[in-house]
Amino acid sequence: MQAQVRLVTRSGSGPDRPGIERVALDAGRTEELAEALAGADTVFNAAMTAYHTWPETMPPLFASILAATERAGADYVMLGNLYAYRQSTGPVSERTPLLPHTRKGKVRAELWRQAEQAHRDGRLRVTEVRAGQYLGRGAVSEFTLLVAPRVREGELALVHGNPDAVHAFSFVGDVVCALVAVSRDERTWGRAWNAPVIAATVREAAEALAELHGAPEPWLESLTERDMTLLSLSEPLWREFIETTYMSDRPFQVDDSDIRDTFGLKSSTLHEALAV
């Protein structure tokens, strides 16, 4: 039986396909959102506000979505990221304590804690899938914004952090599979899951992308903190990148064995993630 999907966005945009109903709605309007969620079995929260406004805008938005999901009597699946983990000498797993030291990391940790508490209180069933830096069609990440366009054109690409440090990338298709898998299994609830990741350096990703597009060998240079500070004078996005440098200037490894072993999932290859 094909699942019926109700896609809620502020603009009502989204794929025009059978089985998908698009709804234009501000998810911060809890009463209206609860009406839109009526009859749902599972609510997937993949919402995100403007990057530089997270501390002010994410908590009330997620509180509204959580409350509306509870009223609808649905299960709640959050899409999160890795910001709440601190840098570690080894891979971070779901058992790594959430001890964030950045603004955005603290926001992500608190959003999960609020949802987890609702689960513990028996108000609804909750889980979270934590993804790395996105690759794939429509993905928005440092790599897709800063590096990929320049590599395809054979131009200098400025990299945030060390281009030779191992990074945790996530292919959007793998993340979608993870979200669906956790929503359909009784072992899921009350905990978070690291999505399958592709462990690679920015240079390796750039070289794979250049090979796919017949571009010359990538020319990469690291941005300095001074560079980003100057750039942030005209674009606040750059200021936000500065606090996540700890994830980019040295290896940041992620243990995704729980989701692989429990659900039989695996990550796509770097070439597969970049080819779409």
DAQUIQUI-V460824 format. One record per pair of residues at least 12 apart in sequence whose ideal C-beta (glycine too) atoms are under 10 Angstrom apart, sorted by the first residue. I is the first residue (numbers start at 1). J is the second residue. Records with the same first field share a line. If there is no record, write none. Layout:
I: J / J
This chain:
2: 18 / 19
3: 19 / 20 / 41 / 42 / 180 / 183
4: 18 / 19 / 20 / 21 / 39 / 40 / 41
5: 17 / 19 / 20 / 21 / 22 / 40 / 44
6: 20 / 21 / 22 / 23 / 25 / 36 / 37 / 38 / 39 / 40 / 43
7: 20 / 21 / 22 / 23 / 44
8: 21 / 22 / 23 / 24 / 25 / 26 / 27 / 32 / 33 / 36 / 37 / 43 / 45 / 47 / 65 / 68
9: 22 / 23 / 24 / 25 / 26 / 27 / 46 / 47
10: 24 / 25 / 26 / 27 / 28 / 47
11: 24 / 25
12: 24 / 25
21: 36
23: 36 / 37
26: 61 / 64
27: 45 / 47 / 61 / 62 / 64 / 65 / 68
28: 47 / 49 / 57 / 60 / 61 / 62 / 63 / 64 / 65 / 68
29: 64 / 68
30: 60 / 63 / 64 / 65 / 66 / 67 / 68 / 71
31: 64 / 67 / 68 / 71
32: 64 / 68
33: 64 / 65 / 67 / 68 / 69 / 71 / 72
34: 64 / 65 / 67 / 68 / 69 / 70 / 71 / 72
35: 68 / 71 / 72
36: 68 / 72
37: 65 / 68 / 69 / 70 / 71 / 72 / 73 / 74
38: 68 / 71 / 72 / 73 / 74
39: 72 / 73 / 74
40: 68 / 69 / 72 / 73 / 74 / 75
41: 72 / 73 / 74 / 75 / 183 / 184
42: 69 / 72 / 74 / 75 / 76 / 77 / 125 / 179 / 180 / 182 / 183 / 184
43: 65 / 66 / 68 / 69 / 70 / 72 / 74 / 75 / 76 / 77 / 78 / 124 / 183
44: 69 / 74 / 75 / 76 / 77 / 78 / 79 / 129 / 176 / 179 / 180 / 183
45: 61 / 62 / 65 / 66 / 68 / 69 / 76 / 77 / 78 / 79 / 80 / 111 / 115 / 126 / 128
46: 77 / 78 / 79 / 80 / 129 / 175 / 176 / 179
47: 61 / 62 / 64 / 65 / 78 / 79
48: 61 / 62 / 79 / 81 / 140
49: 61 / 62 / 107
50: 236 / 237 / 240
51: 104 / 140 / 236 / 237 / 239 / 240 / 241
52: 103 / 104 / 232 / 235 / 236 / 237 / 238 / 239 / 240
53: 236 / 240
54: 83 / 103 / 104 / 105 / 106 / 107 / 108 / 111 / 240
55: 103 / 104 / 106 / 107 / 110
56: 107
57: 107
58: 104 / 107 / 108 / 110 / 111
59: 107 / 110 / 111 / 114
61: 111
62: 78 / 107 / 110 / 111 / 112 / 114 / 115
63: 111 / 114 / 115
65: 78 / 111 / 115
66: 78 / 111 / 114 / 115 / 118 / 123 / 124 / 126
67: 118 / 123 / 124
69: 115 / 118 / 123 / 124 / 125 / 126
70: 118 / 121 / 123 / 124 / 126
71: 124
72: 124
73: 124
74: 124 / 125
75: 119 / 124 / 125 / 126 / 127 / 182 / 183 / 184 / 188 / 189
76: 115 / 118 / 119 / 123 / 124 / 125 / 126 / 127 / 128 / 183 / 189
77: 115 / 125 / 126 / 127 / 128 / 129 / 178 / 179 / 180 / 182 / 183 / 188 / 189 / 193
78: 108 / 111 / 112 / 115 / 116 / 126 / 127 / 128 / 129 / 130 / 179 / 192
79: 128 / 129 / 130 / 131 / 175 / 176 / 178 / 179 / 195
80: 108 / 109 / 111 / 112 / 115 / 128 / 129 / 130 / 131 / 192 / 193 / 194 / 195
81: 104 / 105 / 108 / 128 / 129 / 130 / 131 / 132 / 133 / 134 / 168 / 170 / 195
82: 96 / 105 / 108 / 130 / 131 / 132 / 133 / 168 / 170 / 194 / 195 / 197 / 244 / 247 / 252 / 254
83: 98 / 100 / 102 / 103 / 104 / 105 / 106 / 107 / 108 / 109 / 130 / 243 / 244 / 247
84: 96 / 97 / 98 / 99 / 100 / 102 / 104 / 105 / 106 / 107 / 108 / 109 / 110 / 111 / 112 / 113 / 130 / 192
85: 97 / 98 / 99 / 100 / 105 / 108 / 109 / 130 / 168 / 194 / 247 / 252 / 254
86: 98 / 99 / 100 / 101 / 102 / 105 / 246 / 247
87: 101 / 246 / 247 / 249 / 250 / 251 / 252 / 253
88: 251 / 252 / 253 / 254 / 255
89: 251 / 253
90: 251 / 253 / 255
91: 168 / 194 / 197 / 199 / 251 / 252 / 253 / 254 / 255 / 256 / 257
92: 130 / 168 / 194 / 252 / 253 / 254 / 255
93: 194 / 254 / 255 / 256 / 257 / 258
94: 128 / 130 / 191 / 192 / 193 / 194 / 254 / 255 / 256 / 257 / 258 / 259
95: 191 / 192 / 255 / 258
96: 194 / 254 / 255
97: 109
98: 110 / 112 / 113 / 192
101: 243 / 246
102: 240 / 242 / 243 / 244 / 245 / 246 / 247
103: 240 / 243 / 244
104: 240 / 243 / 244
105: 243 / 244 / 246 / 247
108: 128 / 130
111: 128
112: 126 / 127 / 128 / 130 / 192
114: 126
115: 127 / 128 / 190 / 192
116: 128 / 190 / 191 / 192
119: 189 / 190 / 191
120: 190
124: 189
125: 183 / 186 / 188 / 189 / 190
126: 188 / 189 / 190 / 191 / 192
127: 179 / 182 / 183 / 185 / 187 / 188 / 189 / 190 / 191 / 192 / 193
128: 179 / 182 / 188 / 191 / 192 / 193 / 194 / 195
129: 170 / 175 / 176 / 177 / 178 / 179 / 180 / 181 / 182 / 183 / 188 / 192 / 193 / 194 / 195 / 196 / 259
130: 168 / 170 / 175 / 178 / 192 / 193 / 194 / 195 / 197 / 254 / 256 / 259
131: 168 / 169 / 170 / 171 / 172 / 174 / 175 / 178 / 179 / 194 / 195 / 196 / 197 / 254
132: 167 / 168 / 169 / 170 / 171 / 175 / 194 / 195 / 196 / 197 / 198 / 199 / 247 / 252 / 254 / 256 / 267
133: 167 / 168 / 169 / 170 / 197 / 198 / 202 / 205 / 244 / 247 / 248 / 252
134: 169 / 170 / 171 / 172 / 175 / 273
135: 148 / 169 / 170 / 171 / 172 / 173 / 174 / 198 / 200 / 205 / 208 / 209 / 268 / 270 / 272 / 273 / 274 / 276
136: 169 / 170 / 171 / 172 / 173 / 174 / 175 / 176 / 268 / 272 / 273 / 274 / 275 / 276
137: 171 / 172 / 173 / 273 / 275 / 276
138: 172 / 276
139: 169 / 170 / 171 / 172 / 175 / 273 / 276
140: 172
141: 169 / 170 / 172
142: 159 / 160 / 161 / 167 / 202 / 237 / 241 / 244 / 247 / 248
143: 157 / 159 / 160 / 167 / 169 / 202 / 205 / 206 / 209 / 274
144: 209 / 274
145: 160 / 237 / 241
146: 158 / 159 / 160 / 202 / 223 / 241
147: 159 / 160 / 163 / 202 / 203 / 205 / 206 / 209 / 218 / 220
148: 205 / 206 / 209 / 210 / 213 / 274
150: 206 / 215 / 218 / 219 / 220
151: 205 / 206 / 207 / 208 / 209 / 210 / 212 / 213 / 215 / 216 / 217 / 218 / 219 / 220 / 274
152: 206 / 209 / 210 / 212 / 213 / 214 / 215 / 218
153: 213 / 215 / 216
154: 210 / 213 / 214 / 215 / 216 / 217 / 218 / 219
155: 215 / 216 / 218 / 219
156: 218 / 219 / 220 / 221
157: 202 / 203 / 206 / 209 / 218 / 219 / 220 / 221
158: 220 / 221 / 222 / 223 / 224 / 227 / 228 / 231
159: 201 / 202 / 203 / 206 / 218 / 220 / 221 / 222 / 223 / 248
160: 202 / 222 / 223 / 227 / 228 / 238 / 241 / 242 / 244 / 245 / 247 / 248 / 249
161: 202 / 222 / 223 / 241 / 244 / 245 / 246 / 247 / 248 / 249 / 250 / 252
162: 201 / 202 / 203 / 222 / 245 / 248 / 249 / 250 / 251
163: 201 / 202 / 203 / 204 / 205 / 206 / 218 / 220 / 221 / 222 / 248
164: 201 / 202 / 203 / 204 / 220 / 222 / 251
165: 201 / 202 / 203 / 247 / 248 / 249 / 250 / 251 / 252 / 253
166: 199 / 200 / 201 / 202 / 204 / 250 / 251 / 252 / 253 / 254
167: 197 / 198 / 199 / 200 / 201 / 202 / 203 / 204 / 205 / 247 / 248 / 251 / 252 / 253 / 254
168: 194 / 195 / 197 / 198 / 199 / 200 / 247 / 251 / 252 / 253 / 254 / 255 / 256
169: 197 / 198 / 199 / 200 / 201 / 202 / 204 / 205 / 254 / 267 / 268 / 270 / 273 / 274
170: 194 / 195 / 196 / 197 / 198 / 254 / 256 / 267 / 268 / 273
171: 195 / 196 / 197 / 198 / 267 / 268 / 269 / 270 / 272 / 273 / 274 / 276
172: 268 / 273 / 276
173: 267 / 268 / 272 / 273 / 276
174: 195 / 196 / 197 / 198 / 256 / 259 / 265 / 266 / 267 / 268 / 272 / 273
175: 195 / 196 / 197 / 267
176: 195
177: 195 / 196 / 259 / 263 / 265 / 266 / 267 / 268
178: 193 / 194 / 195 / 196 / 256 / 259 / 260 / 263 / 265 / 267
179: 193 / 195
180: 263
181: 193 / 259 / 262 / 263 / 264 / 265
182: 195 / 259 / 262 / 263 / 265
184: 263
185: 262 / 263
187: 262 / 263
188: 259 / 262 / 263
191: 258
192: 258 / 259
193: 256 / 258 / 259 / 262 / 263 / 265
194: 254 / 255 / 256 / 257 / 258 / 259 / 260
195: 254 / 256 / 259 / 265 / 267
196: 254 / 256 / 257 / 259 / 260 / 263 / 265 / 266 / 267 / 268
197: 253 / 254 / 255 / 256 / 259 / 260 / 267
198: 254 / 256 / 267 / 268 / 269 / 270 / 272 / 273 / 274
199: 251 / 252 / 253 / 254 / 256 / 267 / 270
200: 269 / 270 / 273
201: 220 / 251
202: 218 / 220 / 222 / 248
203: 218 / 220
204: 218 / 270
205: 218 / 270 / 271 / 273 / 274
206: 218 / 219 / 220 / 274
207: 220 / 270
208: 269 / 270 / 271 / 272 / 273 / 274 / 275
209: 270 / 271 / 273 / 274 / 275
210: 274
211: 271 / 274
212: 270 / 271 / 274 / 275
213: 274 / 275
222: 248 / 249
223: 238 / 241 / 242 / 245 / 248
225: 241 / 242 / 245 / 249
228: 240 / 241 / 242 / 245
229: 242
